[in-house]
């Protein structure tokens, strides 16, 4: 049965309007009569406009209370608990490879390197769609060390990255969800040194832009993410370096 509620205006009449240009607002609150006569259980109090205004949430609560009183099963849609802001420590492992080239002269292959990385994941849930979308930033420290097998030259680098992007979460329960990330980043070499077999060296202090994409699973305070970084190029003027990596990240929520 349709609940009846309507605000409406009345015309004060021609004579009154000649004196004073006014209209009058009235309310048809028949829905309260319907609730109090047809949706009653035991000695429950009558609904009033103050306690049960004609709005979705208070009406839903009224019918839920009625159903519980009548002994009916009440099924509620599960709503995930989301924080507007969260902070995670993000230790992990980098799997990277680097090559270098002086165009027309020399090429170096510094192979693959496995190294420890550490970061902080800052997540800001957006205030719509139940927090499924979030802005995320994950500043982190990583390093690389490799040796070219032919020339015996070495490359050692320590890099500070600031990836910023968007995260979408697919909630599985109140405590778990799957997520995907898309990010842009800027890196800053804290140290970047290529040492040649002759003893000479090449360094870089120039930051570079890059991209990253990842996916993972979170349960409670823990999360696990796999992230891929497409190839980045670093040009020192003398040498061009190409660097790419994949990362496995363990997240530990502290807030």
C-alpha positions as CSV (number, residue, x, y, z in Angstrom):
1,X,0.0,0.0,0.0
2,X,1.4,3.4,-1.0
3,X,2.1,5.7,1.9
4,X,0.6,9.1,1.5
5,X,2.5,12.3,2.1
6,X,2.4,15.6,0.2
7,X,3.2,19.3,0.7
8,X,0.8,21.6,-1.1
9,X,-0.2,25.2,-1.3
10,X,-3.7,26.7,-0.9
11,X,-5.0,29.8,-2.6
12,X,-6.1,32.3,0.2
13,X,-9.0,33.5,-2.0
14,X,-9.4,36.6,-4.2
15,X,-10.4,39.0,-1.4
16,X,-7.5,38.1,0.8
17,X,-5.0,38.2,-2.1
18,X,-6.1,41.8,-2.9
19,X,-5.0,42.8,0.6
20,X,-2.0,40.5,1.0
21,X,-0.2,38.5,-1.6
22,X,0.3,35.2,0.3
23,X,-0.1,31.5,-0.2
24,X,-0.3,28.9,2.5
25,X,1.7,25.7,2.8
26,X,0.0,22.6,4.2
27,X,1.0,19.0,4.6
28,X,-0.9,15.8,4.0
29,X,0.6,13.4,6.5
30,X,-1.8,10.5,6.0
31,X,1.2,8.1,6.1
32,X,1.3,8.5,9.9
33,X,-2.4,7.3,10.2
34,X,-1.5,4.4,7.9
35,X,1.5,3.4,10.1
36,X,-0.4,3.8,13.4
37,X,-3.4,1.7,12.2
38,X,-1.9,-0.8,9.9
39,X,1.7,-1.3,11.1
40,X,1.2,-1.8,14.8
41,X,2.8,-4.5,16.9
42,X,1.9,-5.0,20.6
43,X,2.0,-1.8,22.7
44,X,4.3,0.2,20.5
45,X,3.9,3.9,20.6
46,X,2.3,5.8,17.7
47,X,4.6,7.2,15.1
48,X,4.9,11.0,15.0
49,X,6.2,13.3,12.3
50,X,9.1,14.2,14.6
51,X,10.1,10.5,15.3
52,X,9.3,9.1,11.9
53,X,9.6,11.9,9.3
54,X,8.8,11.0,5.7
55,X,12.4,10.1,4.8
56,X,14.0,6.8,3.8
57,X,16.2,6.1,6.8
58,X,13.6,6.7,9.6
59,X,10.9,4.8,7.6
60,X,13.2,1.9,7.0
61,X,14.1,1.8,10.7
62,X,10.3,1.9,11.6
63,X,9.5,-1.1,9.4
64,X,12.6,-3.0,10.6
65,X,11.4,-2.5,14.2
66,X,7.9,-3.7,13.2
67,X,9.2,-6.8,11.5
68,X,11.4,-7.7,14.4
69,X,8.5,-7.2,16.8
70,X,6.3,-9.5,14.6
71,X,9.0,-12.2,14.7
72,X,9.9,-12.0,11.0
73,X,13.4,-12.5,9.7
74,X,15.2,-9.2,9.0
75,X,17.9,-9.3,6.3
76,X,20.2,-6.3,6.1
77,X,22.5,-5.6,3.2
78,X,26.1,-5.8,4.4
79,X,27.9,-2.5,4.3
80,X,31.7,-2.6,4.4
81,X,33.4,-0.5,7.1
82,X,35.5,2.1,5.3
83,X,37.8,4.7,6.7
84,X,38.0,8.1,5.1
85,X,41.8,8.0,5.6
86,X,44.2,5.1,6.3
87,X,47.9,4.7,6.6
88,X,49.9,1.5,5.9
89,X,53.5,0.6,6.1
90,X,54.5,-1.1,2.8
91,X,57.7,-3.2,2.9
92,X,58.3,-5.4,0.0
93,X,60.6,-6.7,-2.7
94,X,61.6,-5.2,-6.0
95,X,62.5,-7.3,-9.1
96,X,64.3,-4.9,-11.4
97,X,66.5,-4.9,-14.5
98,X,68.6,-2.1,-16.1
99,X,70.4,-1.6,-19.3
100,X,72.6,1.4,-20.4
101,X,73.8,2.7,-23.7
102,X,76.0,5.4,-25.1
103,X,74.4,5.5,-28.6
104,X,76.7,4.3,-31.3
105,X,79.5,3.3,-28.8
106,X,78.8,1.1,-25.9
107,X,76.0,-1.0,-24.3
108,X,75.8,-2.4,-20.8
109,X,73.4,-5.0,-19.4
110,X,73.3,-4.9,-15.6
111,X,70.9,-7.8,-15.4
112,X,68.2,-8.4,-12.8
113,X,68.3,-7.4,-9.2
114,X,66.2,-8.3,-6.2
115,X,66.2,-5.7,-3.4
116,X,64.2,-4.6,-0.3
117,X,61.9,-1.6,-0.6
118,X,60.0,0.3,2.0
119,X,57.1,2.8,1.7
120,X,54.1,4.4,3.3
121,X,50.6,4.0,1.7
122,X,48.3,7.0,2.2
123,X,44.7,6.3,1.2
124,X,41.9,8.9,1.1
125,X,38.5,7.4,0.4
126,X,36.3,9.5,-1.8
127,X,32.8,10.4,-0.3
128,X,30.6,8.5,-2.7
129,X,29.9,5.0,-4.0
130,X,30.4,3.6,-0.4
131,X,34.1,4.5,-0.4
132,X,35.0,2.2,-3.3
133,X,37.1,4.9,-5.0
134,X,40.1,6.4,-3.3
135,X,43.1,8.7,-4.0
136,X,46.3,7.0,-3.0
137,X,49.9,8.1,-2.6
138,X,52.7,5.7,-1.7
139,X,56.1,7.4,-1.3
140,X,58.8,4.7,-1.1
141,X,62.5,4.0,-1.1
142,X,64.1,1.4,-3.4
143,X,67.6,0.5,-4.7
144,X,69.3,-1.3,-7.5
145,X,72.7,-2.9,-7.8
146,X,74.1,-4.7,-10.9
147,X,77.2,-5.7,-12.7
148,X,77.7,-5.9,-16.5
149,X,79.3,-9.4,-17.1
150,X,81.2,-8.3,-20.2
151,X,82.9,-5.1,-19.0
152,X,82.7,-5.7,-15.2
153,X,81.3,-2.2,-14.9
154,X,78.8,-1.7,-12.0
155,X,75.7,0.3,-11.5
156,X,74.4,1.3,-8.0
157,X,71.3,3.4,-7.4
158,X,69.1,4.4,-4.5
159,X,65.8,6.0,-5.6
160,X,63.0,7.8,-3.8
161,X,59.6,7.5,-5.6
162,X,56.3,9.3,-5.1
163,X,53.5,7.4,-6.9
164,X,50.1,9.1,-6.8
165,X,46.9,7.7,-8.3
166,X,43.5,6.2,-8.0
167,X,42.4,3.0,-6.3
168,X,39.2,1.1,-6.8
169,X,38.1,-1.5,-4.2
170,X,35.8,-4.5,-4.7
171,X,34.4,-5.3,-1.3
172,X,34.0,-9.0,-0.5
173,X,33.0,-8.6,3.2
174,X,33.3,-6.1,6.0
175,X,37.0,-6.9,6.4
176,X,38.2,-7.9,2.9
177,X,38.4,-6.5,-0.6
178,X,40.2,-6.8,-3.9
179,X,41.7,-3.6,-5.3
180,X,43.3,-2.2,-8.4
181,X,45.6,0.8,-8.7
182,X,46.6,3.2,-11.5
183,X,49.4,5.6,-10.7
184,X,51.7,8.3,-12.1
185,X,55.0,8.8,-10.3
186,X,58.1,11.0,-10.0
187,X,61.3,9.5,-8.8
188,X,64.3,11.3,-7.3
189,X,67.7,9.5,-7.3
190,X,69.3,9.8,-3.9
191,X,72.4,8.2,-5.5
192,X,72.9,7.0,-9.1
193,X,76.4,5.9,-10.1
194,X,77.7,3.9,-13.0
195,X,81.4,2.9,-12.6
196,X,83.2,1.7,-15.8
197,X,86.0,-0.9,-15.9
198,X,88.4,2.0,-16.5
199,X,87.5,3.5,-13.1
200,X,85.6,6.4,-14.6
201,X,82.0,7.0,-13.5
202,X,78.7,8.5,-14.6
203,X,76.2,9.9,-12.2
204,X,72.6,11.3,-12.4
205,X,70.6,13.6,-10.1
206,X,67.7,14.1,-12.5
207,X,64.2,13.0,-11.6
208,X,62.0,11.1,-14.0
209,X,58.3,10.6,-14.5
210,X,56.8,7.1,-14.8
211,X,53.7,5.0,-14.5
212,X,52.6,2.0,-12.4
213,X,49.6,-0.4,-12.2
214,X,48.9,-2.8,-9.5
215,X,46.3,-5.2,-8.0
216,X,46.0,-6.8,-4.7
217,X,43.9,-8.3,-1.8
218,X,43.3,-6.8,1.6
219,X,42.0,-8.5,4.8
220,X,41.8,-6.6,8.0
221,X,45.0,-4.8,8.6
222,X,47.0,-6.8,6.1
223,X,47.3,-6.4,2.3
224,X,49.3,-8.0,-0.5
225,X,49.8,-6.2,-3.8
226,X,51.6,-7.0,-7.1
227,X,52.7,-3.8,-9.0
228,X,54.2,-3.4,-12.4
229,X,56.3,-0.4,-13.6
230,X,56.7,0.0,-17.4
231,X,60.2,0.9,-18.6
232,X,61.6,4.3,-17.6
233,X,64.4,6.1,-19.4
234,X,67.0,8.2,-17.7
235,X,69.3,10.3,-19.9
236,X,72.4,11.8,-18.2
237,X,73.5,13.4,-21.4
238,X,76.3,10.9,-21.9
239,X,74.4,7.7,-21.2
240,X,70.8,6.5,-21.6
241,X,69.5,4.1,-19.0
242,X,66.4,2.0,-19.3
243,X,64.9,0.6,-16.1
244,X,61.9,-1.5,-15.4
245,X,60.7,-3.5,-12.4
246,X,57.9,-5.5,-10.8
247,X,57.2,-5.2,-7.1
248,X,55.6,-7.4,-4.4
249,X,54.3,-5.2,-1.5
250,X,53.1,-6.3,1.9
251,X,50.8,-3.7,3.5
252,X,50.3,-3.3,7.3
253,X,47.7,-0.8,8.3
254,X,48.6,1.2,11.4
255,X,45.8,3.7,11.2
